[in-house]
Amino acid sequence: MAVDPICKMQVDEKTAKWKSEYKGKTYYFCAPGCKKKFDSDPDKYLK
């Protein structure tokens, strides 16, 4: 299970509908809102 970097929910990589690539790594999200926040400023959420 992956962890959504925005809300910290666990997300199953196999069924995740929303994901982003950043600096060679794939991040998974529980909802489109989390993906949108991450995509707007990834470094803010990866500290």
mmCIF entry with sequence, helices, sheets and N, C-alpha, C, O atoms, coordinates in Angstrom:
data_MODEL
# 
_entry.id   MODEL 
# 
_entity.id                         1 
_entity.type                       polymer 
_entity.pdbx_number_of_molecules   1 
# 
_entity_poly.entity_id                      1 
_entity_poly.type                           'polypeptide(L)' 
_entity_poly.nstd_linkage                   no 
_entity_poly.nstd_monomer                   no 
_entity_poly.pdbx_seq_one_letter_code       MAVDPICKMQVDEKTAKWKSEYKGKTYYFCAPGCKKKFDSDPDKYLK 
_entity_poly.pdbx_seq_one_letter_code_can   MAVDPICKMQVDEKTAKWKSEYKGKTYYFCAPGCKKKFDSDPDKYLK 
_entity_poly.pdbx_strand_id                 A 
# 
loop_
_entity_poly_seq.entity_id 
_entity_poly_seq.num 
_entity_poly_seq.mon_id 
_entity_poly_seq.hetero 
1 1  MET n 
1 2  ALA n 
1 3  VAL n 
1 4  ASP n 
1 5  PRO n 
1 6  ILE n 
1 7  CYS n 
1 8  LYS n 
1 9  MET n 
1 10 GLN n 
1 11 VAL n 
1 12 ASP n 
1 13 GLU n 
1 14 LYS n 
1 15 THR n 
1 16 ALA n 
1 17 LYS n 
1 18 TRP n 
1 19 LYS n 
1 20 SER n 
1 21 GLU n 
1 22 TYR n 
1 23 LYS n 
1 24 GLY n 
1 25 LYS n 
1 26 THR n 
1 27 TYR n 
1 28 TYR n 
1 29 PHE n 
1 30 CYS n 
1 31 ALA n 
1 32 PRO n 
1 33 GLY n 
1 34 CYS n 
1 35 LYS n 
1 36 LYS n 
1 37 LYS n 
1 38 PHE n 
1 39 ASP n 
1 40 SER n 
1 41 ASP n 
1 42 PRO n 
1 43 ASP n 
1 44 LYS n 
1 45 TYR n 
1 46 LEU n 
1 47 LYS n 
# 
_struct_asym.id          A 
_struct_asym.entity_id   1 
# 
loop_
_struct_conf.conf_type_id 
_struct_conf.id 
_struct_conf.pdbx_PDB_helix_id 
_struct_conf.beg_label_comp_id 
_struct_conf.beg_label_asym_id 
_struct_conf.beg_label_seq_id 
_struct_conf.pdbx_beg_PDB_ins_code 
_struct_conf.end_label_comp_id 
_struct_conf.end_label_asym_id 
_struct_conf.end_label_seq_id 
_struct_conf.pdbx_end_PDB_ins_code 
_struct_conf.beg_auth_comp_id 
_struct_conf.beg_auth_asym_id 
_struct_conf.beg_auth_seq_id 
_struct_conf.end_auth_comp_id 
_struct_conf.end_auth_asym_id 
_struct_conf.end_auth_seq_id 
_struct_conf.pdbx_PDB_helix_class 
_struct_conf.details 
_struct_conf.pdbx_PDB_helix_length 
HELX_P HELX_P1 AA1 PRO A 32 ? SER A 40 ? PRO A 32 SER A 40 1 ? 9 
HELX_P HELX_P2 AA2 PRO A 42 ? TYR A 45 ? PRO A 42 TYR A 45 1 ? 4 
# 
_struct_conf_type.id          HELX_P 
_struct_conf_type.criteria    ? 
_struct_conf_type.reference   ? 
# 
loop_
_struct_sheet.id 
_struct_sheet.type 
_struct_sheet.number_strands 
_struct_sheet.details 
AA1 ? 2 ? 
AA2 ? 2 ? 
# 
loop_
_struct_sheet_order.sheet_id 
_struct_sheet_order.range_id_1 
_struct_sheet_order.range_id_2 
_struct_sheet_order.offset 
_struct_sheet_order.sense 
AA1 1 2 ? anti-parallel 
AA2 1 2 ? anti-parallel 
# 
loop_
_struct_sheet_range.sheet_id 
_struct_sheet_range.id 
_struct_sheet_range.beg_label_comp_id 
_struct_sheet_range.beg_label_asym_id 
_struct_sheet_range.beg_label_seq_id 
_struct_sheet_range.pdbx_beg_PDB_ins_code 
_struct_sheet_range.end_label_comp_id 
_struct_sheet_range.end_label_asym_id 
_struct_sheet_range.end_label_seq_id 
_struct_sheet_range.pdbx_end_PDB_ins_code 
_struct_sheet_range.beg_auth_comp_id 
_struct_sheet_range.beg_auth_asym_id 
_struct_sheet_range.beg_auth_seq_id 
_struct_sheet_range.end_auth_comp_id 
_struct_sheet_range.end_auth_asym_id 
_struct_sheet_range.end_auth_seq_id 
AA1 1 ALA A 2  ? VAL A 3  ? ALA A 2  VAL A 3  
AA1 2 GLN A 10 ? VAL A 11 ? GLN A 10 VAL A 11 
AA2 1 TRP A 18 ? TYR A 22 ? TRP A 18 TYR A 22 
AA2 2 LYS A 25 ? PHE A 29 ? LYS A 25 PHE A 29 
# 
loop_
_atom_site.group_PDB 
_atom_site.id 
_atom_site.type_symbol 
_atom_site.label_atom_id 
_atom_site.label_alt_id 
_atom_site.label_comp_id 
_atom_site.label_asym_id 
_atom_site.label_entity_id 
_atom_site.label_seq_id 
_atom_site.pdbx_PDB_ins_code 
_atom_site.Cartn_x 
_atom_site.Cartn_y 
_atom_site.Cartn_z 
_atom_site.occupancy 
_atom_site.B_iso_or_equiv 
_atom_site.pdbx_formal_charge 
_atom_site.auth_seq_id 
_atom_site.auth_comp_id 
_atom_site.auth_asym_id 
_atom_site.auth_atom_id 
_atom_site.pdbx_PDB_model_num 
ATOM 1   N N  . MET A 1 1  ? 0.841  -1.193 0.000   1.00 0.00 ? 1  MET A N  1 
ATOM 2   C CA . MET A 1 1  ? 0.000  0.000  0.000   1.00 0.00 ? 1  MET A CA 1 
ATOM 3   C C  . MET A 1 1  ? 0.876  1.242  0.000   1.00 0.00 ? 1  MET A C  1 
ATOM 4   O O  . MET A 1 1  ? 1.886  1.319  0.700   1.00 0.00 ? 1  MET A O  1 
ATOM 5   N N  . ALA A 1 2  ? 0.462  2.204  -0.801  1.00 0.00 ? 2  ALA A N  1 
ATOM 6   C CA . ALA A 1 2  ? 1.139  3.498  -0.820  1.00 0.00 ? 2  ALA A CA 1 
ATOM 7   C C  . ALA A 1 2  ? 0.413  4.442  0.138   1.00 0.00 ? 2  ALA A C  1 
ATOM 8   O O  . ALA A 1 2  ? -0.719 4.182  0.545   1.00 0.00 ? 2  ALA A O  1 
ATOM 9   N N  . VAL A 1 3  ? 1.069  5.518  0.482   1.00 0.00 ? 3  VAL A N  1 
ATOM 10  C CA . VAL A 1 3  ? 0.455  6.521  1.347   1.00 0.00 ? 3  VAL A CA 1 
ATOM 11  C C  . VAL A 1 3  ? 0.279  7.810  0.545   1.00 0.00 ? 3  VAL A C  1 
ATOM 12  O O  . VAL A 1 3  ? 1.230  8.330  -0.038  1.00 0.00 ? 3  VAL A O  1 
ATOM 13  N N  . ASP A 1 4  ? -0.940 8.308  0.529   1.00 0.00 ? 4  ASP A N  1 
ATOM 14  C CA . ASP A 1 4  ? -1.236 9.586  -0.129  1.00 0.00 ? 4  ASP A CA 1 
ATOM 15  C C  . ASP A 1 4  ? -0.424 10.669 0.582   1.00 0.00 ? 4  ASP A C  1 
ATOM 16  O O  . ASP A 1 4  ? -0.602 10.878 1.782   1.00 0.00 ? 4  ASP A O  1 
ATOM 17  N N  . PRO A 1 5  ? 0.472  11.366 -0.143  1.00 0.00 ? 5  PRO A N  1 
ATOM 18  C CA . PRO A 1 5  ? 1.321  12.367 0.515   1.00 0.00 ? 5  PRO A CA 1 
ATOM 19  C C  . PRO A 1 5  ? 0.563  13.588 1.031   1.00 0.00 ? 5  PRO A C  1 
ATOM 20  O O  . PRO A 1 5  ? 1.114  14.374 1.802   1.00 0.00 ? 5  PRO A O  1 
ATOM 21  N N  . ILE A 1 6  ? -0.667 13.755 0.625   1.00 0.00 ? 6  ILE A N  1 
ATOM 22  C CA . ILE A 1 6  ? -1.449 14.913 1.078   1.00 0.00 ? 6  ILE A CA 1 
ATOM 23  C C  . ILE A 1 6  ? -2.206 14.607 2.355   1.00 0.00 ? 6  ILE A C  1 
ATOM 24  O O  . ILE A 1 6  ? -2.028 15.303 3.355   1.00 0.00 ? 6  ILE A O  1 
ATOM 25  N N  . CYS A 1 7  ? -3.047 13.582 2.347   1.00 0.00 ? 7  CYS A N  1 
ATOM 26  C CA . CYS A 1 7  ? -3.905 13.311 3.510   1.00 0.00 ? 7  CYS A CA 1 
ATOM 27  C C  . CYS A 1 7  ? -3.431 12.123 4.345   1.00 0.00 ? 7  CYS A C  1 
ATOM 28  O O  . CYS A 1 7  ? -4.001 11.834 5.397   1.00 0.00 ? 7  CYS A O  1 
ATOM 29  N N  . LYS A 1 8  ? -2.385 11.433 3.877   1.00 0.00 ? 8  LYS A N  1 
ATOM 30  C CA . LYS A 1 8  ? -1.770 10.296 4.576   1.00 0.00 ? 8  LYS A CA 1 
ATOM 31  C C  . LYS A 1 8  ? -2.644 9.041  4.607   1.00 0.00 ? 8  LYS A C  1 
ATOM 32  O O  . LYS A 1 8  ? -2.369 8.123  5.379   1.00 0.00 ? 8  LYS A O  1 
ATOM 33  N N  . MET A 1 9  ? -3.697 8.987  3.777   1.00 0.00 ? 9  MET A N  1 
ATOM 34  C CA . MET A 1 9  ? -4.508 7.768  3.678   1.00 0.00 ? 9  MET A CA 1 
ATOM 35  C C  . MET A 1 9  ? -3.727 6.710  2.915   1.00 0.00 ? 9  MET A C  1 
ATOM 36  O O  . MET A 1 9  ? -2.888 7.035  2.075   1.00 0.00 ? 9  MET A O  1 
ATOM 37  N N  . GLN A 1 10 ? -4.004 5.444  3.207   1.00 0.00 ? 10 GLN A N  1 
ATOM 38  C CA . GLN A 1 10 ? -3.380 4.370  2.454   1.00 0.00 ? 10 GLN A CA 1 
ATOM 39  C C  . GLN A 1 10 ? -4.134 4.181  1.137   1.00 0.00 ? 10 GLN A C  1 
ATOM 40  O O  . GLN A 1 10 ? -5.364 4.210  1.097   1.00 0.00 ? 10 GLN A O  1 
ATOM 41  N N  . VAL A 1 11 ? -3.368 3.986  0.065   1.00 0.00 ? 11 VAL A N  1 
ATOM 42  C CA . VAL A 1 11 ? -3.936 3.841  -1.271  1.00 0.00 ? 11 VAL A CA 1 
ATOM 43  C C  . VAL A 1 11 ? -3.337 2.598  -1.911  1.00 0.00 ? 11 VAL A C  1 
ATOM 44  O O  . VAL A 1 11 ? -2.119 2.416  -1.903  1.00 0.00 ? 11 VAL A O  1 
ATOM 45  N N  . ASP A 1 12 ? -4.182 1.750  -2.461  1.00 0.00 ? 12 ASP A N  1 
ATOM 46  C CA . ASP A 1 12 ? -3.719 0.541  -3.153  1.00 0.00 ? 12 ASP A CA 1 
ATOM 47  C C  . ASP A 1 12 ? -3.207 0.939  -4.536  1.00 0.00 ? 12 ASP A C  1 
ATOM 48  O O  . ASP A 1 12 ? -3.961 1.453  -5.363  1.00 0.00 ? 12 ASP A O  1 
ATOM 49  N N  . GLU A 1 13 ? -1.926 0.697  -4.778  1.00 0.00 ? 13 GLU A N  1 
ATOM 50  C CA . GLU A 1 13 ? -1.331 1.096  -6.057  1.00 0.00 ? 13 GLU A CA 1 
ATOM 51  C C  . GLU A 1 13 ? -2.014 0.432  -7.250  1.00 0.00 ? 13 GLU A C  1 
ATOM 52  O O  . GLU A 1 13 ? -2.075 1.013  -8.334  1.00 0.00 ? 13 GLU A O  1 
ATOM 53  N N  . LYS A 1 14 ? -2.525 -0.774 -7.056  1.00 0.00 ? 14 LYS A N  1 
ATOM 54  C CA . LYS A 1 14 ? -3.126 -1.529 -8.159  1.00 0.00 ? 14 LYS A CA 1 
ATOM 55  C C  . LYS A 1 14 ? -4.470 -0.959 -8.595  1.00 0.00 ? 14 LYS A C  1 
ATOM 56  O O  . LYS A 1 14 ? -4.857 -1.108 -9.754  1.00 0.00 ? 14 LYS A O  1 
ATOM 57  N N  . THR A 1 15 ? -5.182 -0.311 -7.684  1.00 0.00 ? 15 THR A N  1 
ATOM 58  C CA . THR A 1 15 ? -6.514 0.194  -8.019  1.00 0.00 ? 15 THR A CA 1 
ATOM 59  C C  . THR A 1 15 ? -6.602 1.715  -7.969  1.00 0.00 ? 15 THR A C  1 
ATOM 60  O O  . THR A 1 15 ? -7.672 2.275  -8.207  1.00 0.00 ? 15 THR A O  1 
ATOM 61  N N  . ALA A 1 16 ? -5.514 2.380  -7.670  1.00 0.00 ? 16 ALA A N  1 
ATOM 62  C CA . ALA A 1 16 ? -5.538 3.844  -7.549  1.00 0.00 ? 16 ALA A CA 1 
ATOM 63  C C  . ALA A 1 16 ? -5.926 4.495  -8.877  1.00 0.00 ? 16 ALA A C  1 
ATOM 64  O O  . ALA A 1 16 ? -5.376 4.166  -9.928  1.00 0.00 ? 16 ALA A O  1 
ATOM 65  N N  . LYS A 1 17 ? -6.869 5.409  -8.810  1.00 0.00 ? 17 LYS A N  1 
ATOM 66  C CA . LYS A 1 17 ? -7.310 6.110  -10.023 1.00 0.00 ? 17 LYS A CA 1 
ATOM 67  C C  . LYS A 1 17 ? -6.454 7.336  -10.300 1.00 0.00 ? 17 LYS A C  1 
ATOM 68  O O  . LYS A 1 17 ? -6.335 7.780  -11.442 1.00 0.00 ? 17 LYS A O  1 
ATOM 69  N N  . TRP A 1 18 ? -5.858 7.877  -9.241  1.00 0.00 ? 18 TRP A N  1 
ATOM 70  C CA . TRP A 1 18 ? -5.104 9.122  -9.405  1.00 0.00 ? 18 TRP A CA 1 
ATOM 71  C C  . TRP A 1 18 ? -3.662 8.908  -8.980  1.00 0.00 ? 18 TRP A C  1 
ATOM 72  O O  . TRP A 1 18 ? -3.383 8.435  -7.878  1.00 0.00 ? 18 TRP A O  1 
ATOM 73  N N  . LYS A 1 19 ? -2.756 9.264  -9.873  1.00 0.00 ? 19 LYS A N  1 
ATOM 74  C CA . LYS A 1 19 ? -1.337 9.155  -9.554  1.00 0.00 ? 19 LYS A CA 1 
ATOM 75  C C  . LYS A 1 19 ? -0.562 10.205 -10.327 1.00 0.00 ? 19 LYS A C  1 
ATOM 76  O O  . LYS A 1 19 ? -1.033 10.734 -11.334 1.00 0.00 ? 19 LYS A O  1 
ATOM 77  N N  . SER A 1 20 ? 0.635  10.498 -9.836  1.00 0.00 ? 20 SER A N  1 
ATOM 78  C CA . SER A 1 20 ? 1.514  11.470 -10.473 1.00 0.00 ? 20 SER A CA 1 
ATOM 79  C C  . SER A 1 20 ? 2.938  10.957 -10.426 1.00 0.00 ? 20 SER A C  1 
ATOM 80  O O  . SER A 1 20 ? 3.339  10.259 -9.495  1.00 0.00 ? 20 SER A O  1 
ATOM 81  N N  . GLU A 1 21 ? 3.684  11.315 -11.440 1.00 0.00 ? 21 GLU A N  1 
ATOM 82  C CA . GLU A 1 21 ? 5.119  11.025 -11.462 1.00 0.00 ? 21 GLU A CA 1 
ATOM 83  C C  . GLU A 1 21 ? 5.842  12.303 -11.078 1.00 0.00 ? 21 GLU A C  1 
ATOM 84  O O  . GLU A 1 21 ? 5.529  13.383 -11.580 1.00 0.00 ? 21 GLU A O  1 
ATOM 85  N N  . TYR A 1 22 ? 6.808  12.172 -10.187 1.00 0.00 ? 22 TYR A N  1 
ATOM 86  C CA . TYR A 1 22 ? 7.598  13.332 -9.803  1.00 0.00 ? 22 TYR A CA 1 
ATOM 87  C C  . TYR A 1 22 ? 8.998  12.877 -9.449  1.00 0.00 ? 22 TYR A C  1 
ATOM 88  O O  . TYR A 1 22 ? 9.183  12.038 -8.568  1.00 0.00 ? 22 TYR A O  1 
ATOM 89  N N  . LYS A 1 23 ? 9.986  13.432 -10.139 1.00 0.00 ? 23 LYS A N  1 
ATOM 90  C CA . LYS A 1 23 ? 11.385 13.096 -9.929  1.00 0.00 ? 23 LYS A CA 1 
ATOM 91  C C  . LYS A 1 23 ? 11.622 11.584 -9.959  1.00 0.00 ? 23 LYS A C  1 
ATOM 92  O O  . LYS A 1 23 ? 12.358 11.043 -9.134  1.00 0.00 ? 23 LYS A O  1 
ATOM 93  N N  . GLY A 1 24 ? 10.988 10.914 -10.919 1.00 0.00 ? 24 GLY A N  1 
ATOM 94  C CA . GLY A 1 24 ? 11.216 9.497  -11.115 1.00 0.00 ? 24 GLY A CA 1 
ATOM 95  C C  . GLY A 1 24 ? 10.467 8.565  -10.180 1.00 0.00 ? 24 GLY A C  1 
ATOM 96  O O  . GLY A 1 24 ? 10.682 7.353  -10.218 1.00 0.00 ? 24 GLY A O  1 
ATOM 97  N N  . LYS A 1 25 ? 9.592  9.105  -9.343  1.00 0.00 ? 25 LYS A N  1 
ATOM 98  C CA . LYS A 1 25 ? 8.838  8.279  -8.411  1.00 0.00 ? 25 LYS A CA 1 
ATOM 99  C C  . LYS A 1 25 ? 7.343  8.495  -8.646  1.00 0.00 ? 25 LYS A C  1 
ATOM 100 O O  . LYS A 1 25 ? 6.912  9.594  -8.993  1.00 0.00 ? 25 LYS A O  1 
ATOM 101 N N  . THR A 1 26 ? 6.560  7.430  -8.452  1.00 0.00 ? 26 THR A N  1 
ATOM 102 C CA . THR A 1 26 ? 5.119  7.520  -8.618  1.00 0.00 ? 26 THR A CA 1 
ATOM 103 C C  . THR A 1 26 ? 4.455  7.725  -7.266  1.00 0.00 ? 26 THR A C  1 
ATOM 104 O O  . THR A 1 26 ? 4.751  7.018  -6.303  1.00 0.00 ? 26 THR A O  1 
ATOM 105 N N  . TYR A 1 27 ? 3.559  8.694  -7.202  1.00 0.00 ? 27 TYR A N  1 
ATOM 106 C CA . TYR A 1 27 ? 2.791  8.978  -5.984  1.00 0.00 ? 27 TYR A CA 1 
ATOM 107 C C  . TYR A 1 27 ? 1.328  8.693  -6.260  1.00 0.00 ? 27 TYR A C  1 
ATOM 108 O O  . TYR A 1 27 ? 0.820  8.983  -7.344  1.00 0.00 ? 27 TYR A O  1 
ATOM 109 N N  . TYR A 1 28 ? 0.653  8.124  -5.269  1.00 0.00 ? 28 TYR A N  1 
ATOM 110 C CA . TYR A 1 28 ? -0.749 7.717  -5.431  1.00 0.00 ? 28 TYR A CA 1 
ATOM 111 C C  . TYR A 1 28 ? -1.632 8.544  -4.510  1.00 0.00 ? 28 TYR A C  1 
ATOM 112 O O  . TYR A 1 28 ? -1.231 8.925  -3.410  1.00 0.00 ? 28 TYR A O  1 
ATOM 113 N N  . PHE A 1 29 ? -2.855 8.814  -4.989  1.00 0.00 ? 29 PHE A N  1 
ATOM 114 C CA . PHE A 1 29 ? -3.764 9.688  -4.249  1.00 0.00 ? 29 PHE A CA 1 
ATOM 115 C C  . PHE A 1 29 ? -5.136 9.046  -4.078  1.00 0.00 ? 29 PHE A C  1 
ATOM 116 O O  . PHE A 1 29 ? -5.576 8.243  -4.901  1.00 0.00 ? 29 PHE A O  1 
ATOM 117 N N  . CYS A 1 30 ? -5.800 9.422  -2.984  1.00 0.00 ? 30 CYS A N  1 
ATOM 118 C CA . CYS A 1 30 ? -7.122 8.852  -2.699  1.00 0.00 ? 30 CYS A CA 1 
ATOM 119 C C  . CYS A 1 30 ? -8.222 9.570  -3.464  1.00 0.00 ? 30 CYS A C  1 
ATOM 120 O O  . CYS A 1 30 ? -9.301 9.016  -3.673  1.00 0.00 ? 30 CYS A O  1 
ATOM 121 N N  . ALA A 1 31 ? -7.953 10.805 -3.881  1.00 0.00 ? 31 ALA A N  1 
ATOM 122 C CA . ALA A 1 31 ? -8.987 11.604 -4.528  1.00 0.00 ? 31 ALA A CA 1 
ATOM 123 C C  . ALA A 1 31 ? -8.348 12.627 -5.470  1.00 0.00 ? 31 ALA A C  1 
ATOM 124 O O  . ALA A 1 31 ? -7.172 12.959 -5.318  1.00 0.00 ? 31 ALA A O  1 
ATOM 125 N N  . PRO A 1 32 ? -9.118 13.127 -6.443  1.00 0.00 ? 32 PRO A N  1 
ATOM 126 C CA . PRO A 1 32 ? -8.551 14.097 -7.389  1.00 0.00 ? 32 PRO A CA 1 
ATOM 127 C C  . PRO A 1 32 ? -8.097 15.386 -6.705  1.00 0.00 ? 32 PRO A C  1 
ATOM 128 O O  . PRO A 1 32 ? -7.176 16.048 -7.182  1.00 0.00 ? 32 PRO A O  1 
ATOM 129 N N  . GLY A 1 33 ? -8.729 15.740 -5.606  1.00 0.00 ? 33 GLY A N  1 
ATOM 130 C CA . GLY A 1 33 ? -8.326 16.955 -4.898  1.00 0.00 ? 33 GLY A CA 1 
ATOM 131 C C  . GLY A 1 33 ? -6.918 16.839 -4.337  1.00 0.00 ? 33 GLY A C  1 
ATOM 132 O O  . GLY A 1 33 ? -6.154 17.804 -4.366  1.00 0.00 ? 33 GLY A O  1 
ATOM 133 N N  . CYS A 1 34 ? -6.572 15.665 -3.828  1.00 0.00 ? 34 CYS A N  1 
ATOM 134 C CA . CYS A 1 34 ? -5.221 15.446 -3.298  1.00 0.00 ? 34 CYS A CA 1 
ATOM 135 C C  . CYS A 1 34 ? -4.200 15.505 -4.431  1.00 0.00 ? 34 CYS A C  1 
ATOM 136 O O  . CYS A 1 34 ? -3.128 16.090 -4.275  1.00 0.00 ? 34 CYS A O  1 
ATOM 137 N N  . LYS A 1 35 ? -4.530 14.903 -5.562  1.00 0.00 ? 35 LYS A N  1 
ATOM 138 C CA . LYS A 1 35 ? -3.620 14.940 -6.712  1.00 0.00 ? 35 LYS A CA 1 
ATOM 139 C C  . LYS A 1 35 ? -3.411 16.377 -7.175  1.00 0.00 ? 35 LYS A C  1 
ATOM 140 O O  . LYS A 1 35 ? -2.285 16.771 -7.480  1.00 0.00 ? 35 LYS A O  1 
ATOM 141 N N  . LYS A 1 36 ? -4.457 17.145 -7.230  1.00 0.00 ? 36 LYS A N  1 
ATOM 142 C CA . LYS A 1 36 ? -4.368 18.535 -7.680  1.00 0.00 ? 36 LYS A CA 1 
ATOM 143 C C  . LYS A 1 36 ? -3.466 19.348 -6.749  1.00 0.00 ? 36 LYS A C  1 
ATOM 144 O O  . LYS A 1 36 ? -2.635 20.130 -7.211  1.00 0.00 ? 36 LYS A O  1 
ATOM 145 N N  . LYS A 1 37 ? -3.632 19.163 -5.445  1.00 0.00 ? 37 LYS A N  1 
ATOM 146 C CA . LYS A 1 37 ? -2.780 19.873 -4.480  1.00 0.00 ? 37 LYS A CA 1 
ATOM 147 C C  . LYS A 1 37 ? -1.324 19.498 -4.669  1.00 0.00 ? 37 LYS A C  1 
ATOM 148 O O  . LYS A 1 37 ? -0.447 20.361 -4.694  1.00 0.00 ? 37 LYS A O  1 
ATOM 149 N N  . PHE A 1 38 ? -1.069 18.198 -4.804  1.00 0.00 ? 38 PHE A N  1 
ATOM 150 C CA . PHE A 1 38 ? 0.298  17.715 -4.976  1.00 0.00 ? 38 PHE A CA 1 
ATOM 151 C C  . PHE A 1 38 ? 0.908  18.274 -6.261  1.00 0.00 ? 38 PHE A C  1 
ATOM 152 O O  . PHE A 1 38 ? 2.035  18.769 -6.249  1.00 0.00 ? 38 PHE A O  1 
ATOM 153 N N  . ASP A 1 39 ? 0.177  18.198 -7.351  1.00 0.00 ? 39 ASP A N  1 
ATOM 154 C CA . ASP A 1 39 ? 0.696  18.650 -8.648  1.00 0.00 ? 39 ASP A CA 1 
ATOM 155 C C  . ASP A 1 39 ? 1.006  20.144 -8.661  1.00 0.00 ? 39 ASP A C  1 
ATOM 156 O O  . ASP A 1 39 ? 1.875  20.583 -9.414  1.00 0.00 ? 39 ASP A O  1 
ATOM 157 N N  . SER A 1 40 ? 0.316  20.924 -7.846  1.00 0.00 ? 40 SER A N  1 
ATOM 158 C CA . SER A 1 40 ? 0.549  22.366 -7.837  1.00 0.00 ? 40 SER A CA 1 
ATOM 159 C C  . SER A 1 40 ? 1.858  22.740 -7.145  1.00 0.00 ? 40 SER A C  1 
ATOM 160 O O  . SER A 1 40 ? 2.450  23.772 -7.460  1.00 0.00 ? 40 SER A O  1 
ATOM 161 N N  . ASP A 1 41 ? 2.320  21.899 -6.194  1.00 0.00 ? 41 ASP A N  1 
ATOM 162 C CA . ASP A 1 41 ? 3.565  22.205 -5.475  1.00 0.00 ? 41 ASP A CA 1 
ATOM 163 C C  . ASP A 1 41 ? 4.082  20.941 -4.775  1.00 0.00 ? 41 ASP A C  1 
ATOM 164 O O  . ASP A 1 41 ? 3.996  20.829 -3.552  1.00 0.00 ? 41 ASP A O  1 
ATOM 165 N N  . PRO A 1 42 ? 4.618  19.990 -5.553  1.00 0.00 ? 42 PRO A N  1 
ATOM 166 C CA . PRO A 1 42 ? 5.044  18.701 -4.966  1.00 0.00 ? 42 PRO A CA 1 
ATOM 167 C C  . PRO A 1 42 ? 6.049  18.829 -3.828  1.00 0.00 ? 42 PRO A C  1 
ATOM 168 O O  . PRO A 1 42 ? 5.958  18.104 -2.837  1.00 0.00 ? 42 PRO A O  1 
ATOM 169 N N  . ASP A 1 43 ? 6.992  19.732 -3.958  1.00 0.00 ? 43 ASP A N  1 
ATOM 170 C CA . ASP A 1 43 ? 8.020  19.857 -2.910  1.00 0.00 ? 43 ASP A CA 1 
ATOM 171 C C  . ASP A 1 43 ? 7.431  20.239 -1.556  1.00 0.00 ? 43 ASP A C  1 
ATOM 172 O O  . ASP A 1 43 ? 7.972  19.863 -0.516  1.00 0.00 ? 43 ASP A O  1 
ATOM 173 N N  . LYS A 1 44 ? 6.343  20.973 -1.563  1.00 0.00 ? 44 LYS A N  1 
ATOM 174 C CA . LYS A 1 44 ? 5.695  21.375 -0.309  1.00 0.00 ? 44 LYS A CA 1 
ATOM 175 C C  . LYS A 1 44 ? 5.235  20.161 0.499   1.00 0.00 ? 44 LYS A C  1 
ATOM 176 O O  . LYS A 1 44 ? 5.281  20.169 1.729   1.00 0.00 ? 44 LYS A O  1 
ATOM 177 N N  . TYR A 1 45 ? 4.793  19.117 -0.207  1.00 0.00 ? 45 TYR A N  1 
ATOM 178 C CA . TYR A 1 45 ? 4.226  17.947 0.475   1.00 0.00 ? 45 TYR A CA 1 
ATOM 179 C C  . TYR A 1 45 ? 5.214  16.804 0.675   1.00 0.00 ? 45 TYR A C  1 
ATOM 180 O O  . TYR A 1 45 ? 4.877  15.797 1.296   1.00 0.00 ? 45 TYR A O  1 
ATOM 181 N N  . LEU A 1 46 ? 6.423  16.950 0.157   1.00 0.00 ? 46 LEU A N  1 
ATOM 182 C CA . LEU A 1 46 ? 7.415  15.879 0.285   1.00 0.00 ? 46 LEU A CA 1 
ATOM 183 C C  . LEU A 1 46 ? 8.490  16.207 1.299   1.00 0.00 ? 46 LEU A C  1 
ATOM 184 O O  . LEU A 1 46 ? 9.505  15.512 1.361   1.00 0.00 ? 46 LEU A O  1 
ATOM 185 N N  . LYS A 1 47 ? 8.299  17.225 2.077   1.00 0.00 ? 47 LYS A N  1 
ATOM 186 C CA . LYS A 1 47 ? 9.295  17.602 3.093   1.00 0.00 ? 47 LYS A CA 1 
ATOM 187 C C  . LYS A 1 47 ? 9.280  16.634 4.252   1.00 0.00 ? 47 LYS A C  1 
ATOM 188 O O  . LYS A 1 47 ? 10.050 16.794 5.199   1.00 0.00 ? 47 LYS A O  1 
# 
